[in-house]
Amino acid sequence: MPTRTRSRTRTVAQQRRAATEQAILDATEALLEQRRFRDLTVEDVMDVAGLGRTAFYRYFPDLESVMLRHMAGIAEELDAAAADWLAADDPDAQLVESGRRIARVYRDHGRLMQAFSDAAGAGPDVHDAWRAVLDGLVEPGVAHLDALIAADRAQCDRPGETIRALSALIDRYLLDVYGGSAGVDIEEPVAVLVQIWRRTLRLTGS
């Protein structure tokens, strides 16, 4: 077989594999709009995906691994939203837009993110992975706050624990708002979170 033909065949196979994986991911998220993770079965997912049950195991060993794949994508979205604030010339002014970006992630994937908590009871992998995602947002936030304090642009006595507490608050609050429905106007939770952050960190402009 010519090299070009083999390459084309390999590309088609890779595209087919990616499409099947995405169908499984999409079906799982769609089902989590209707039921809790613990009520999900592989058969349910593959029925929605329009694929045979055995195809699932060519791509994922179990439903927890599907959740971990979803989690990786959401972690990237949260990192990008937090990066806006970390890189801002005026962190106080940037709070609102960064808050919107974070809230959009929870609004768009709230039921899925709630399922991370549900899935945590099924095994340590999901619990530890989601904990690592949240912890990964803390360290750069602490470093940035330390720099702001040193530049007299913020005031905070315990920056490390304060950022950790604020990060946990964001997660629990936005899950409470969007874990069951995406119907809440995004500006409402953002206004609450921005108020808390501003009063807690006492940020100033550049």
Backbone hydrogen bonds in HBPLUS format (Angstrom, degrees):
<---DONOR---> <-ACCEPTOR-->    atom                        ^
c    i                          cat <-CA-CA->   ^        H-A-AA   ^      H-
h    n   atom  resd res      DA  || num        DHA   H-A  angle D-A-AA Bond
n    s   type  num  typ     dist DA aas  dist angle  dist       angle   num
A0006-ARG N   A0002-PRO O   2.98 MM   4  6.33 161.0  2.01 156.2 161.8     1
A0007-SER N   A0003-THR O   2.90 MM   4  6.11 158.3  1.95 150.6 156.9     2
A0008-ARG N   A0004-ARG O   2.95 MM   4  6.16 155.3  2.02 143.7 150.2     3
A0009-THR N   A0005-THR O   2.89 MM   4  6.10 159.3  1.94 150.6 156.3     4
A0010-ARG N   A0006-ARG O   2.90 MM   4  6.09 157.7  1.95 148.9 154.9     5
A0011-THR N   A0007-SER O   2.93 MM   4  6.15 154.0  2.00 145.4 152.6     6
A0012-VAL N   A0008-ARG O   2.98 MM   4  6.22 160.7  2.02 150.5 155.0     7
A0013-ALA N   A0009-THR O   3.01 MM   4  6.24 157.0  2.07 146.0 152.4     8
A0014-GLN N   A0010-ARG O   2.93 MM   4  6.17 155.2  1.99 147.7 154.4     9
A0015-GLN N   A0011-THR O   2.91 MM   4  6.16 156.8  1.97 150.2 156.5    10
A0016-ARG N   A0012-VAL O   2.93 MM   4  6.13 153.2  2.00 146.0 153.4    11
A0017-ARG N   A0013-ALA O   2.92 MM   4  6.14 156.3  1.97 145.9 152.5    12
A0018-ALA N   A0014-GLN O   2.91 MM   4  6.12 164.2  1.93 149.4 153.7    13
A0019-ALA N   A0015-GLN O   2.92 MM   4  6.07 156.0  1.98 144.5 151.2    14
A0020-THR N   A0016-ARG O   2.97 MM   4  6.18 154.1  2.04 146.0 152.7    15
A0021-GLU N   A0017-ARG O   2.94 MM   4  6.20 166.8  1.96 156.6 159.9    16
A0022-GLN N   A0018-ALA O   2.93 MM   4  6.10 159.9  1.97 146.8 152.7    17
A0023-ALA N   A0019-ALA O   2.94 MM   4  6.11 148.0  2.04 141.1 149.8    18
A0024-ILE N   A0020-THR O   3.07 MM   4  6.38 151.5  2.16 148.7 155.5    19
A0025-LEU N   A0021-GLU O   2.97 MM   4  6.29 158.6  2.01 150.0 156.2    20
A0026-ASP N   A0022-GLN O   2.81 MM   4  5.97 165.9  1.83 153.1 156.9    21
A0027-ALA N   A0023-ALA O   2.94 MM   4  6.01 156.3  2.00 140.5 147.3    22
A0028-THR N   A0024-ILE O   3.02 MM   4  6.16 155.9  2.08 145.9 152.0    23
A0029-GLU N   A0025-LEU O   3.07 MM   4  6.35 164.8  2.10 152.2 155.6    24
A0030-ALA N   A0026-ASP O   2.92 MM   4  6.11 158.7  1.97 149.3 155.6    25
A0031-LEU N   A0027-ALA O   2.99 MM   4  6.17 158.3  2.04 147.4 152.6    26
A0032-LEU N   A0028-THR O   3.05 MM   4  6.27 146.9  2.16 145.5 154.6    27
A0033-GLU N   A0030-ALA O   3.16 MM   3  5.41 154.9  2.23 103.3 111.0    28
A0034-GLN N   A0031-LEU O   2.90 MM   3  5.39 156.7  1.96 112.2 120.0    29
A0035-ARG N   A0031-LEU O   3.05 MM   4  6.32 141.5  2.20 149.2 160.9    30
A0039-ASP N   A0036-ARG O   3.00 MM   3  5.48 151.6  2.09 111.5 120.4    31
A0040-LEU N   A0037-PHE O   2.96 MM   3  5.28 167.0  1.98 117.6 121.0    32
A0045-VAL N   A0041-THR O   3.16 MM   4  6.52 164.7  2.18 152.6 155.6    33
A0046-MET N   A0042-VAL O   2.95 MM   4  6.19 168.4  1.97 157.7 160.4    34
A0047-ASP N   A0043-GLU O   2.93 MM   4  6.04 147.2  2.04 145.9 154.6    35
A0048-VAL N   A0044-ASP O   3.12 MM   4  6.42 163.4  2.15 153.6 156.7    36
A0049-ALA N   A0045-VAL O   2.91 MM   4  6.15 152.7  1.98 146.6 155.4    37
A0050-GLY N   A0046-MET O   2.90 MM   4  5.87 118.1  2.30 130.9 144.8    38
A0051-LEU N   A0046-MET O   2.92 MM   5  5.13 161.6  1.96 151.9 154.9    39
A0050-GLY N   A0047-ASP O   3.16 MM   3  5.06 142.0  2.31  93.3 104.5    40
A0055-ALA N   A0052-GLY O   3.09 MM   3  5.53 139.4  2.26 108.5 119.3    41
A0056-PHE N   A0053-ARG O   3.07 MM   3  5.65 144.2  2.21 113.4 122.1    42
A0058-ARG N   A0055-ALA O   3.12 MM   3  5.39 156.7  2.18 107.7 115.0    43
A0059-TYR N   A0056-PHE O   3.02 MM   3  5.65 160.2  2.06 116.3 122.7    44
A0060-PHE N   A0056-PHE O   2.91 MM   4  6.01 158.4  1.96 156.0 163.1    45
A0066-VAL N   A0063-LEU O   3.06 MM   3  5.04 125.6  2.37  94.3 108.8    46
A0067-MET N   A0063-LEU O   3.09 MM   4  6.49 152.8  2.16 147.8 154.8    47
A0068-LEU N   A0064-GLU O   2.98 MM   4  6.35 148.7  2.08 145.0 153.8    48
A0069-ARG N   A0065-SER O   3.10 MM   4  6.33 148.4  2.20 139.4 146.7    49
A0070-HIS N   A0066-VAL O   3.03 MM   4  6.37 162.1  2.06 152.2 156.6    50
A0071-MET N   A0067-MET O   2.82 MM   4  6.02 155.3  1.88 147.1 154.9    51
A0072-ALA N   A0068-LEU O   3.06 MM   4  6.29 147.2  2.17 142.0 148.9    52
A0073-GLY N   A0069-ARG O   3.42 MM   4  6.79 154.8  2.48 146.8 151.8    53
A0074-ILE N   A0070-HIS O   3.07 MM   4  6.42 159.1  2.12 154.3 160.3    54
A0075-ALA N   A0071-MET O   2.83 MM   4  5.99 154.9  1.89 151.3 158.4    55
A0076-GLU N   A0072-ALA O   3.23 MM   4  6.48 149.0  2.33 140.3 147.0    56
A0077-GLU N   A0073-GLY O   3.24 MM   4  6.60 152.0  2.32 141.9 149.0    57
A0078-LEU N   A0074-ILE O   2.93 MM   4  6.24 159.7  1.98 155.5 160.7    58
A0079-ASP N   A0075-ALA O   2.90 MM   4  6.05 158.4  1.94 147.8 154.1    59
A0080-ALA N   A0076-GLU O   3.02 MM   4  6.19 157.2  2.07 145.3 150.9    60
A0081-ALA N   A0077-GLU O   3.04 MM   4  6.28 155.0  2.10 144.8 151.5    61
A0082-ALA N   A0078-LEU O   2.91 MM   4  6.13 164.1  1.94 154.1 158.0    62
A0083-ALA N   A0079-ASP O   2.88 MM   4  5.98 147.1  1.99 143.7 153.3    63
A0085-TRP N   A0082-ALA O   3.09 MM   3  5.52 121.3  2.45 106.8 119.4    64
A0086-LEU N   A0082-ALA O   3.08 MM   4  6.39 162.8  2.11 153.1 158.5    65
A0087-ALA N   A0083-ALA O   2.98 MM   4  6.02 142.5  2.12 145.3 152.9    66
A0088-ALA N   A0085-TRP O   3.26 MM   3  5.14 158.6  2.30 100.9 107.3    67
A0094-GLN N   A0090-ASP O   3.05 MM   4  6.25 149.6  2.14 152.8 162.4    68
A0095-LEU N   A0092-ASP O   3.28 MM   3  5.36 150.1  2.38  99.9 108.4    69
A0098-SER N   A0094-GLN O   2.98 MM   4  6.11 169.8  1.99 165.9 169.3    70
A0099-GLY N   A0095-LEU O   2.75 MM   4  5.81 153.6  1.82 147.1 155.6    71
A0100-ARG N   A0096-VAL O   2.88 MM   4  6.19 149.4  1.98 146.6 155.2    72
A0101-ARG N   A0097-GLU O   3.03 MM   4  6.32 158.8  2.07 148.2 153.0    73
A0102-ILE N   A0098-SER O   3.00 MM   4  6.28 161.7  2.04 153.1 157.4    74
A0103-ALA N   A0099-GLY O   2.88 MM   4  6.02 164.4  1.90 149.6 154.7    75
A0104-ARG N   A0100-ARG O   2.84 MM   4  6.01 148.1  1.94 148.2 156.7    76
A0105-VAL N   A0101-ARG O   3.31 MM   4  6.59 148.2  2.42 140.2 146.8    77
A0105-VAL N   A0102-ILE O   3.13 MM   3  5.31 123.4  2.46  99.4 112.9    78
A0106-TYR N   A0102-ILE O   3.33 MM   4  6.77 157.7  2.38 149.6 154.3    79
A0107-ARG N   A0103-ALA O   2.79 MM   4  6.04 155.2  1.85 149.9 158.2    80
A0108-ASP N   A0104-ARG O   2.78 MM   4  5.86 165.1  1.80 151.8 155.3    81
A0109-HIS N   A0105-VAL O   2.96 MM   4  5.95 143.0  2.10 141.8 151.6    82
A0110-GLY N   A0106-TYR O   2.68 MM   4  4.63 101.7  2.29 140.3 143.9    83
A0113-MET N   A0109-HIS O   2.79 MM   4  6.02 160.1  1.83 162.0 168.9    84
A0114-GLN N   A0110-GLY O   2.84 MM   4  6.04 149.8  1.93 148.1 156.7    85
A0115-ALA N   A0111-ARG O   3.05 MM   4  6.23 140.6  2.21 133.6 144.0    86
A0115-ALA N   A0112-LEU O   3.03 MM   3  4.98 120.3  2.40  91.0 106.5    87
A0116-PHE N   A0113-MET O   3.10 MM   3  5.17 139.3  2.27  95.6 106.9    88
A0117-SER N   A0114-GLN O   3.07 MM   3  5.49 127.6  2.35 105.8 117.4    89
A0118-ASP N   A0114-GLN O   3.22 MM   4  6.66 154.9  2.28 141.7 149.0    90
A0119-ALA N   A0115-ALA O   2.68 MM   4  5.83 160.6  1.72 152.5 157.4    91
A0120-ALA N   A0116-PHE O   3.07 MM   4  6.14 129.0  2.34 133.9 145.9    92
A0120-ALA N   A0117-SER O   3.25 MM   3  5.16 135.1  2.46  92.3 104.4    93
A0121-GLY N   A0118-ASP O   3.35 MM   3  6.09 153.8  2.42 113.9 118.7    94
A0122-ALA N   A0119-ALA O   2.78 MM   3  5.23 155.2  1.84 114.6 123.2    95
A0128-ASP N   A0124-PRO O   2.81 MM   4  5.82 171.7  1.81 159.6 162.4    96
A0129-ALA N   A0125-ASP O   2.90 MM   4  5.96 154.6  1.96 145.5 153.2    97
A0130-TRP N   A0126-VAL O   2.98 MM   4  6.13 163.5  2.01 152.2 155.6    98
A0131-ARG N   A0127-HIS O   2.98 MM   4  6.13 157.3  2.03 148.1 155.2    99
A0132-ALA N   A0128-ASP O   2.91 MM   4  6.07 148.6  2.01 140.4 149.1   100
A0133-VAL N   A0129-ALA O   2.99 MM   4  6.30 146.5  2.11 142.4 151.3   101
A0134-LEU N   A0130-TRP O   3.09 MM   4  6.38 166.2  2.11 152.9 154.6   102
A0135-ASP N   A0131-ARG O   2.84 MM   4  6.03 162.2  1.88 149.8 155.8   103
A0136-GLY N   A0132-ALA O   2.84 MM   4  5.84 144.4  1.96 139.4 148.8   104
A0137-LEU N   A0134-LEU O   3.13 MM   3  5.42 148.3  2.23 104.2 113.2   105
A0138-VAL N   A0135-ASP O   2.99 MM   3  5.19 144.5  2.12 104.0 114.8   106
A0141-GLY N   A0138-VAL O   2.98 MM   3  5.12 116.3  2.40 101.8 118.6   107
A0142-VAL N   A0138-VAL O   2.87 MM   4  6.14 151.5  1.95 160.1 169.4   108
A0143-ALA N   A0139-GLU O   3.07 MM   4  6.35 164.9  2.09 154.5 158.0   109
A0144-HIS N   A0140-PRO O   2.98 MM   4  6.11 156.6  2.04 142.4 148.7   110
A0145-LEU N   A0141-GLY O   2.95 MM   4  6.11 157.9  2.00 144.0 150.5   111
A0146-ASP N   A0142-VAL O   2.85 MM   4  6.08 159.2  1.89 153.1 158.9   112
A0147-ALA N   A0143-ALA O   3.10 MM   4  6.36 152.3  2.18 141.9 148.7   113
A0148-LEU N   A0144-HIS O   2.96 MM   4  6.29 152.5  2.03 147.8 155.7   114
A0149-ILE N   A0145-LEU O   2.87 MM   4  6.12 157.5  1.92 155.1 160.8   115
A0150-ALA N   A0146-ASP O   2.96 MM   4  6.19 159.7  2.01 146.3 152.0   116
A0151-ALA N   A0147-ALA O   3.07 MM   4  6.26 135.5  2.28 137.2 148.6   117
A0151-ALA N   A0148-LEU O   3.20 MM   3  5.06 127.9  2.49  90.3 103.8   118
A0153-ARG N   A0148-LEU O   2.77 MM   5  4.98 168.5  1.78 158.5 154.5   119
A0152-ASP N   A0149-ILE O   2.98 MM   3  5.00 160.9  2.02 109.3 112.3   120
A0204-THR N   A0153-ARG O   2.89 MM  51  4.98 143.0  2.02 144.1 139.4   121
A0155-GLN N   A0201-LEU O   2.94 MM  46  5.65 164.8  1.97 152.0 155.1   122
A0162-THR N   A0158-ARG O   2.93 MM   4  5.89 150.0  2.02 156.3 166.1   123
A0163-ILE N   A0159-PRO O   2.96 MM   4  6.00 167.4  1.97 149.3 151.5   124
A0164-ARG N   A0160-GLY O   3.14 MM   4  6.36 158.8  2.19 144.5 151.0   125
A0165-ALA N   A0161-GLU O   2.91 MM   4  6.02 157.3  1.96 142.0 148.0   126
A0166-LEU N   A0162-THR O   2.88 MM   4  6.11 161.1  1.92 151.7 157.2   127
A0167-SER N   A0163-ILE O   2.88 MM   4  6.00 155.6  1.94 148.0 154.4   128
A0168-ALA N   A0164-ARG O   3.04 MM   4  6.26 158.7  2.09 146.5 152.0   129
A0169-LEU N   A0165-ALA O   2.89 MM   4  6.09 153.4  1.96 145.4 153.5   130
A0170-ILE N   A0166-LEU O   2.93 MM   4  6.17 158.9  1.98 148.1 152.8   131
A0171-ASP N   A0167-SER O   3.12 MM   4  6.37 167.3  2.13 149.5 152.1   132
A0172-ARG N   A0168-ALA O   3.00 MM   4  6.21 176.8  2.00 157.5 158.0   133
A0173-TYR N   A0169-LEU O   2.83 MM   4  5.79 163.7  1.86 152.8 158.4   134
A0174-LEU N   A0170-ILE O   2.91 MM   4  5.90 170.6  1.92 153.0 156.2   135
A0175-LEU N   A0171-ASP O   2.99 MM   4  6.01 148.8  2.09 143.6 152.6   136
A0176-ASP N   A0172-ARG O   2.96 MM   4  6.09 148.9  2.06 140.1 148.6   137
A0177-VAL N   A0173-TYR O   2.95 MM   4  6.29 146.5  2.07 144.4 154.1   138
A0178-TYR N   A0174-LEU O   2.79 MM   4  5.84 168.5  1.81 148.4 152.0   139
A0179-GLY N   A0175-LEU O   2.59 MM   4  4.56 134.9  1.79 131.5 136.3   140
A0188-GLU N   A0185-ASP O   3.10 MM   3  5.89 152.8  2.18 121.6 127.8   141
A0190-VAL N   A0186-ILE O   3.30 MM   4  6.37 160.7  2.34 150.7 156.3   142
A0191-ALA N   A0187-GLU O   3.01 MM   4  5.97 156.6  2.07 139.6 145.0   143
A0192-VAL N   A0188-GLU O   3.29 MM   4  6.61 156.0  2.36 148.1 154.1   144
A0193-LEU N   A0189-PRO O   2.97 MM   4  6.21 168.7  1.98 155.6 157.8   145
A0194-VAL N   A0190-VAL O   2.89 MM   4  6.01 168.2  1.91 157.4 160.8   146
A0195-GLN N   A0191-ALA O   3.11 MM   4  6.14 156.8  2.16 139.6 145.9   147
A0196-ILE N   A0192-VAL O   3.08 MM   4  6.38 158.4  2.13 149.8 155.3   148
A0197-TRP N   A0193-LEU O   2.91 MM   4  6.16 168.3  1.92 157.5 160.2   149
A0198-ARG N   A0194-VAL O   2.89 MM   4  5.99 168.4  1.90 153.5 157.0   150
A0199-ARG N   A0195-GLN O   3.07 MM   4  6.16 165.7  2.09 148.1 152.1   151
A0200-THR N   A0196-ILE O   2.92 MM   4  5.96 149.1  2.02 146.4 155.5   152
A0201-LEU N   A0197-TRP O   2.89 MM   4  5.89 169.8  1.90 155.2 157.8   153
A0202-ARG N   A0198-ARG O   2.85 MM   4  5.31 134.4  2.06 134.8 145.2   154
